[in-house]
Amino acid sequence: MSEELEGAHNKAESAQNAMTMLEMISGYWVTQILRATAELSLVDHVTAGASTAEEIAAREGTDPATTYRLLRAGASIGLFGDAGDRRFRVTPLGGLLRKGAPGSLREMAIVQGSPLHWQSWGVLPDAVRKGGTQMQAALGLAEGETQFDYFGRNPEEGAYFAAAMSNATGVVIDDVTRMLDLEGVSLAIDVGGSTGALVQSLMKTRPGLTGMVLDLPHVMDSAVRAAEEAGVLDRFSAVPGDFFKEVPAADLYLLKMVLHDWDDEQCVQILRNCRASAKPGTRGVVIEAVVGRIGEPSFGALLDMNMLAGTTGQERDFDAYDALYAASGWRRTSTLQTSTPWSVQEIVAV
Ligand SMILES: C[S@@+](CC[C@H](N)C(=O)[O-])C[C@H]1O[C@@H](n2cnc3c(N)ncnc32)[C@H](O)[C@@H]1O
């Protein structure tokens, strides 16, 4: 390569790097654009036929001029298309913010930009300095309180969080349903199962399967409502409880995005309580975004920062999970990678 060409190449590369860096730095703008679009139901309004900012603003009770600017920003990141005459249409990507649509991530968008996540992320440097989450200080919680105490006191955000968890289940459920062997399972317990999206989806594909959710008392009503909506209420029970104290017996223990909320000692306690009610040979399923090799693009490594910001937990690699299982009477027997960042680890009670 001639010196001149090399110089031009380097210049183009640094301009590209600067642009990439600028986009990363302003990533939070996108988070809040998505949150506002979801919270103000813009996609729902456009889907229902309101396609100008004025029409949408009239339905939602927002200001037409700022609604237009938000729609325009949304269009620039692919949520809306230009339908001419200052009209907007929803793209397939934007459709993922529609309330209740199959595969919808609307509540996830709201939750990620809402106070618990937003304010906890705002003190991330402090969390790294001090060696653990500073979310209590950021949210005015007492020392030792968790995000679940916060949700208990902020029921609207808590309900969005529960719905966001169902959104996340929607992302993996097809793979999980296809991969899981439910042979010999009559009762599956969704430990920390929130509204029960996972176990209820399995129940829908298995008419003989009985399902149970163990979660905190404030989640119970929505779990029962979700079971009713899923048409499985007659085979479903919602058990209010504390997985640090006791976990009811079942033939299959489901733990999806539960262990990542807690430190190692707490995880071992949860797993031991599952083991205490399980017979030897009973199976469990752990679904988490396992951290990959350093340097590889890893959703798990990024999600780990979310856990550092807002919880005492973390994302782990397989060795770390195996250590938790060994300390609690379980053994990992197989691992299945879904088409998403989430892995399905099958474990057995030893
Ligand atoms: C990150 S969410 C995961 C929910 C669900 N497994 C999913 O993936 O959609 C963690 C869940 O654990 C529940 N939880 C927190 N502390 C608990 C406790 N001590 N006992 C039972 N459930 C608890 C929360 O209410 C919440 O629903």
The ligand as a Tripos MOL2 file, in Angstrom:
@<TRIPOS>MOLECULE
LIG
   27    29     1     0     0
SMALL
NO_CHARGES

@<TRIPOS>ATOM
      1 C1        -35.3280  -11.6450   37.5790 C.3       1 LIG1
      2 S1        -36.8900  -12.1940   38.0560 S.3       1 LIG1
      3 C2        -37.0730  -13.6570   37.0760 C.3       1 LIG1
      4 C3        -38.5050  -14.0640   36.9310 C.3       1 LIG1
      5 C4        -38.7650  -15.3130   36.0900 C.3       1 LIG1
      6 N1        -38.0540  -16.4610   36.5340 N.3       1 LIG1
      7 C5        -38.4550  -15.0230   34.6390 C.2       1 LIG1
      8 O1        -37.3750  -15.3530   34.1610 O.co2     1 LIG1
      9 O2        -39.3080  -14.4400   33.9660 O.co2     1 LIG1
     10 C6        -36.6200  -12.8530   39.6710 C.3       1 LIG1
     11 C7        -37.8650  -13.2650   40.3930 C.3       1 LIG1
     12 O3        -37.5090  -13.7530   41.7040 O.3       1 LIG1
     13 C8        -38.5260  -13.3560   42.6070 C.3       1 LIG1
     14 N2        -37.9880  -13.3590   43.9690 N.ar      1 LIG1
     15 C9        -37.1150  -12.4760   44.5170 C.ar      1 LIG1
     16 N3        -36.8420  -12.8230   45.7840 N.ar      1 LIG1
     17 C10       -37.5500  -13.9410   46.0500 C.ar      1 LIG1
     18 C11       -37.6630  -14.7840   47.2040 C.ar      1 LIG1
     19 N4        -36.9730  -14.5210   48.3270 N.pl3     1 LIG1
     20 N5        -38.4690  -15.8600   47.1350 N.ar      1 LIG1
     21 C12       -39.1700  -16.1270   45.9920 C.ar      1 LIG1
     22 N6        -39.0900  -15.3690   44.8600 N.ar      1 LIG1
     23 C13       -38.2960  -14.2900   44.9020 C.ar      1 LIG1
     24 C14       -38.8980  -11.9740   42.1240 C.3       1 LIG1
     25 O4        -40.1470  -11.5400   42.6070 O.3       1 LIG1
     26 C15       -38.8660  -12.1570   40.6070 C.3       1 LIG1
     27 O5        -40.1120  -12.5360   40.1060 O.3       1 LIG1
@<TRIPOS>BOND
     1     1     2 1
     2     2     3 1
     3     2    10 1
     4     3     4 1
     5     4     5 1
     6     5     6 1
     7     5     7 1
     8     7     8 2
     9     7     9 1
    10    10    11 1
    11    11    12 1
    12    11    26 1
    13    12    13 1
    14    13    14 1
    15    13    24 1
    16    14    15 ar
    17    14    23 ar
    18    15    16 ar
    19    16    17 ar
    20    17    18 ar
    21    17    23 ar
    22    18    19 1
    23    18    20 ar
    24    20    21 ar
    25    21    22 ar
    26    22    23 ar
    27    24    25 1
    28    24    26 1
    29    26    27 1
@<TRIPOS>SUBSTRUCTURE
     1 LIG1         1 GROUP 0 **** ****
